[in-house]
Amino acid sequence: MRSTLLGLGFVLATQAAHAHHSTAGIFDPDRIVEIEGTVTAVGWRNPHAALTIAAKAPDGTGTEWIVEMASLNFLRLRGLTPDMVAIGYRIRAAGLSSSRGRQEIFARNLLLPNGQEVLLQPNVAARWPEGKNGRVITAVVDAGARQQALRTAEGIFRVWSTPLDDPRAWQMFTGGYALTPMASAKLAQWNPLDYESRICAPKSVPRVLNTPLPVEFVHRGGDIVLRIEEGDVERVIHMTPDGGDGSSAPSVLGRSMGRWDGNTLVVTTTGLADGYLDGDGTPQSRGMEVTERFTMSASGDRLDYAVTAIDSAMFATPVTAARYWTFEPGVQLQRFDCKDPNRARSTDLR
């Protein structure tokens, strides 16, 4: 571990990073910065909440750091709500350092004035003694909402949550694909900073389900709607052969046709627009065909997901991935309302 003390405010250390959105090229996973100071601005918005913290540099002069965090919705699942942080609070934060030479971090740990610590990313250990021995904040589910969810759950039709600290639960696309020459050329042109500027753009199938936020299946007439909290997505799954408009233009969600295979919902999607398989620039073409299988356990407390994507223009072999959700009664979908980060950084910090 390498560390440098900057007054009382800043400590660097080597650790691994787990972030919801890709931070490649923006934040350095090998350098952790620790900042302690007074909150001077707060921005509660998606896709990233942010704080401005005033601290002292080694020469005694004042300096300000931007503390980027995960989405507001994700922070809610980690137990952090907007009422816990306000201008004037003295807090401590630790996170990935900037790769762009800026005074900014992508936070992993946050220590509040009352000594409670929030673990802002999955698989992050408590960092400070004040945050141990029961002082780590966790999300609380309303008892009434829990009872309501237990009464109304019907097969697959319920809200499904992600076990956030199990990477197998939601980190679907991890690289190592057999790319065609065309895909390799497109990937070589990928600029992660361009991704940051398009972070509110709709995600394509199947990447739209590579999310740590809750999802919900609901009935809509004879069809099924898969509601996805991230991006406020409503994806229609047509359950009859003549469902939907087969002549519609390619789109990020395409045209999804579903059928039941026992207790498994099988969904085939075509009509997809050009897009990206992951947050690291792996391309997919409008010729991709995606087959998904959603299988609920007999106990009703787990939903397993398997996906196969065939795209001969981009992949020499089919791409497969898997994840799962669990039933946590009382968890409800919330509005995401993504804000363009270029505008949000200047207008939503106050």
C-alpha positions in Angstrom: 0.0 0.0 0.0 1.3 3.4 -0.9 0.1 6.4 1.1 0.7 10.1 1.3 -0.5 12.4 4.1 -1.7 15.7 2.9 -2.4 17.7 6.1 -5.3 16.0 7.9 -7.4 15.7 4.8 -6.0 13.3 2.2 -4.7 9.7 2.2 -3.9 7.6 -0.8 -4.0 3.8 -0.7 -4.3 0.9 -3.1 -7.5 -1.0 -3.2 -9.9 -2.6 -5.7 -12.9 -0.6 -7.0 -16.5 -1.7 -7.5 -18.6 0.9 -9.3 -22.0 0.8 -10.9 -21.2 2.8 -14.0 -17.9 2.3 -15.8 -15.1 4.5 -14.4 -12.4 3.4 -16.9 -10.3 6.4 -18.0 -12.1 8.7 -15.5 -11.1 7.3 -12.1 -8.0 5.3 -11.1 -8.9 1.9 -9.5 -5.3 1.6 -8.0 -5.4 4.8 -5.9 -7.8 5.6 -3.1 -8.0 9.2 -1.9 -9.3 10.0 1.6 -10.7 13.4 2.1 -11.9 15.1 5.3 -13.6 18.5 5.4 -16.8 20.5 5.4 -19.6 20.0 2.9 -20.1 23.2 0.9 -22.5 21.9 -1.8 -24.8 18.9 -2.2 -26.2 17.5 -5.5 -28.8 14.7 -5.1 -29.5 13.5 -8.7 -28.9 10.7 -11.1 -26.8 9.2 -12.6 -24.4 10.3 -9.9 -25.0 12.1 -6.7 -22.1 14.5 -5.7 -20.8 16.5 -2.8 -18.3 19.4 -2.7 -16.0 19.2 0.3 -13.7 22.1 1.5 -10.5 20.9 3.0 -7.0 22.3 3.7 -4.0 21.6 1.5 -0.6 20.9 3.1 0.3 24.6 2.8 -2.8 25.6 4.8 -4.7 27.0 1.9 -8.3 26.0 1.3 -9.2 23.7 -1.5 -12.4 22.0 -2.8 -12.9 18.4 -3.9 -15.8 17.0 -5.8 -17.0 13.7 -4.3 -18.9 11.7 -7.0 -21.0 8.9 -5.8 -23.3 6.2 -7.3 -26.8 7.0 -8.4 -29.2 8.4 -5.8 -31.3 5.3 -6.2 -28.3 3.0 -5.5 -27.3 5.1 -2.4 -30.8 4.5 -1.1 -30.3 0.8 -1.2 -27.0 1.3 0.7 -28.9 3.2 3.4 -27.9 6.8 2.5 -30.7 9.3 2.1 -30.5 13.1 1.3 -31.4 14.1 4.8 -28.2 12.5 6.2 -25.8 15.0 4.4 -26.2 18.8 4.4 -24.1 21.9 3.8 -21.9 22.6 6.9 -21.5 19.0 7.9 -18.0 17.8 8.5 -17.5 14.4 6.9 -14.8 12.0 5.7 -14.9 10.3 2.3 -12.7 7.7 0.6 -12.7 6.7 -3.1 -11.0 6.3 -6.5 -8.8 9.2 -7.4 -9.2 11.1 -10.6 -7.4 10.0 -13.8 -7.8 13.4 -15.3 -5.7 15.4 -12.8 -8.8 16.9 -11.1 -9.6 17.2 -7.4 -12.4 14.6 -7.6 -13.0 11.1 -6.3 -15.5 8.4 -6.9 -16.5 7.5 -3.3 -16.6 4.1 -1.7 -16.9 5.0 1.9 -18.5 7.9 3.7 -18.2 8.7 7.4 -21.0 11.0 8.8 -20.7 13.4 11.7 -22.5 11.0 14.0 -19.8 8.3 13.5 -21.9 6.2 11.2 -20.2 4.9 8.1 -22.0 4.2 4.7 -20.5 1.6 2.4 -21.2 3.2 -0.9 -20.1 0.4 -3.2 -20.6 -3.4 -3.1 -17.9 -5.6 -1.4 -16.4 -2.6 0.5 -15.3 -3.1 4.1 -15.8 -0.5 6.8 -12.7 1.8 6.7 -12.7 3.7 10.0 -13.0 2.4 13.6 -16.0 4.7 14.0 -17.9 2.8 11.4 -17.5 -0.7 12.9 -19.3 -2.5 15.7 -22.8 -1.8 14.3 -22.2 1.7 13.2 -22.4 0.8 9.5 -25.7 2.1 8.0 -28.0 -0.3 6.2 -31.3 0.4 4.4 -34.5 -0.1 6.3 -37.7 -1.5 4.7 -41.1 -0.2 5.8 -43.0 -2.9 7.7 -46.3 -2.0 6.0 -44.8 -2.2 2.5 -43.3 -5.6 3.4 -46.7 -7.0 4.4 -48.3 -5.6 1.3 -45.6 -7.1 -0.9 -46.1 -10.5 0.7 -49.9 -10.4 0.1 -49.7 -9.3 -3.5 -46.8 -11.4 -4.9 -48.0 -13.7 -7.6 -45.5 -15.9 -9.3 -42.9 -13.9 -11.2 -45.1 -10.7 -10.8 -43.4 -8.9 -8.0 -40.4 -6.6 -7.3 -37.0 -8.3 -7.5 -33.9 -7.0 -5.8 -30.2 -7.4 -6.4 -27.9 -8.9 -3.7 -25.5 -6.0 -4.0 -22.5 -7.6 -2.4 -22.5 -10.7 -4.7 -20.9 -9.9 -8.0 -22.5 -13.0 -9.5 -25.9 -11.4 -8.9 -25.5 -8.6 -11.4 -22.1 -8.2 -13.1 -23.2 -9.9 -16.3 -20.6 -8.8 -18.9 -17.0 -9.1 -17.9 -15.2 -9.2 -21.3 -13.2 -11.9 -23.1 -15.6 -12.0 -26.1 -14.6 -13.5 -29.4 -14.9 -10.3 -31.5 -15.0 -10.1 -35.2 -12.6 -7.7 -37.0 -15.4 -5.1 -37.4 -16.2 -5.2 -33.6 -12.4 -4.9 -32.8 -12.2 -1.9 -35.0 -15.2 -0.2 -33.4 -13.9 -1.1 -29.9 -10.5 0.5 -30.7 -12.3 3.8 -31.3 -14.1 3.7 -28.0 -13.5 6.7 -25.7 -14.7 6.3 -22.1 -15.1 10.1 -21.8 -17.7 9.9 -24.6 -19.6 7.4 -22.5 -19.6 9.7 -19.5 -21.3 12.4 -21.7 -23.9 9.9 -22.8 -24.5 8.3 -19.5 -28.3 9.1 -19.5 -28.8 7.6 -22.9 -31.1 4.5 -22.9 -29.4 1.2 -22.5 -30.0 -1.6 -25.0 -31.2 -5.2 -24.5 -29.6 -7.2 -23.0 -27.4 -4.6 -21.2 -30.5 -2.9 -19.7 -30.7 -5.8 -17.2 -27.1 -5.4 -16.1 -28.3 -3.2 -13.3 -28.1 -3.3 -9.5 -31.4 -1.5 -9.1 -34.7 -3.3 -8.6 -36.9 -4.6 -11.4 -40.6 -5.6 -11.5 -42.8 -7.8 -13.7 -46.4 -6.6 -14.0 -49.4 -7.6 -16.1 -50.7 -5.4 -18.9 -53.6 -6.9 -20.6 -52.3 -10.2 -22.2 -48.7 -8.9 -22.2 -46.0 -8.6 -19.6 -44.2 -5.4 -18.7 -40.8 -5.5 -17.2 -40.2 -2.3 -15.3 -36.6 -1.4 -14.6 -35.8 1.3 -12.1 -32.6 2.4 -13.7 -33.6 4.8 -16.5 -37.4 4.4 -15.7 -37.6 1.7 -18.4 -40.9 -0.1 -19.2 -40.1 -3.0 -21.5 -43.1 -4.7 -23.1 -42.9 -8.5 -23.6 -45.6 -9.5 -26.1 -47.2 -12.9 -25.2 -49.2 -13.5 -28.4 -47.8 -14.2 -31.9 -49.4 -11.1 -33.3 -48.3 -8.9 -30.4 -46.5 -5.6 -31.2 -45.6 -4.1 -34.5 -43.1 -6.2 -36.4 -42.5 -3.4 -38.8 -41.3 -0.9 -36.2 -37.9 0.8 -36.6 -34.9 -0.7 -34.7 -34.7 0.5 -31.1 -32.7 -0.1 -27.9 -35.3 -2.4 -26.5 -36.3 -4.0 -29.8 -39.3 -6.2 -30.1 -39.6 -8.8 -27.4 -41.8 -11.9 -27.8 -42.4 -14.1 -24.7 -43.7 -17.6 -23.9 -43.8 -19.9 -20.9 -41.7 -23.0 -20.7 -43.0 -24.5 -17.5 -42.2 -21.9 -14.8 -39.6 -20.2 -17.0 -40.4 -17.1 -19.0 -38.5 -17.3 -22.3 -38.1 -14.0 -24.2 -36.7 -13.6 -27.7 -35.8 -10.0 -28.8 -35.0 -8.8 -32.3 -35.2 -5.4 -34.0 -32.5 -4.0 -31.9 -30.6 -0.8 -32.9 -26.8 -0.6 -33.0 -25.6 -0.1 -29.4 -23.2 -1.4 -26.7 -23.2 -4.7 -24.9 -21.4 -3.2 -21.8 -20.1 0.0 -20.4 -16.7 -0.5 -21.8 -17.6 0.1 -25.5 -18.1 -3.5 -26.7 -20.4 -2.9 -29.8 -23.5 -4.8 -30.8 -25.3 -4.5 -34.1 -28.9 -4.3 -35.2 -28.7 -7.9 -36.3 -28.4 -9.2 -32.8 -30.9 -11.7 -31.5 -31.3 -12.1 -27.8 -32.9 -15.0 -25.9 -33.5 -14.6 -22.2 -34.8 -17.1 -19.6 -36.3 -16.0 -16.3 -36.8 -18.9 -13.9 -38.3 -18.4 -10.4 -37.4 -20.8 -7.6 -40.0 -23.1 -6.1 -39.8 -21.1 -2.9 -40.4 -17.8 -4.7 -37.5 -16.0 -3.2 -35.0 -16.1 -6.2 -35.2 -15.4 -9.9 -32.5 -16.8 -12.1 -31.7 -15.1 -15.4 -29.7 -16.5 -18.4 -29.2 -14.7 -21.7 -27.7 -15.8 -25.0 -27.0 -13.1 -27.6 -26.1 -14.0 -31.2 -24.6 -11.3 -33.4 -22.6 -12.6 -36.3 -21.5 -9.1 -37.3 -19.8 -8.5 -33.9 -19.2 -11.8 -32.2 -17.6 -15.0 -33.6 -19.5 -17.1 -31.0 -22.7 -16.4 -29.0 -22.3 -14.3 -25.9 -23.8 -15.8 -22.8 -24.3 -14.3 -19.3 -26.2 -15.0 -16.1 -27.4 -13.2 -13.0 -30.1 -13.5 -10.3 -32.4 -11.4 -8.2 -34.0 -12.1 -4.8 -37.4 -11.3 -3.4 -37.0 -8.7 -0.6 -40.6 -7.9 0.4 -41.2 -4.2 0.8 -38.6 -2.9 -1.7 -40.4 -0.7 -4.3 -39.3 0.8 -7.5 -38.5 4.6 -7.3 -38.2 7.2 -10.0 -34.7 7.5 -11.5 -35.1 10.7 -13.5 -31.5 10.8 -15.0 -29.9 14.2 -15.4 -27.4 15.0 -18.0 -24.1 15.1 -16.1 -22.7 18.0 -18.0 -25.6 20.2 -16.8 -26.0 18.4 -13.5 -22.5 19.2 -12.2 -23.0 23.0 -12.7 -26.7 23.3 -11.7 -27.5 20.6 -9.2 -24.7 21.3 -6.6 -26.2 23.7 -4.2 
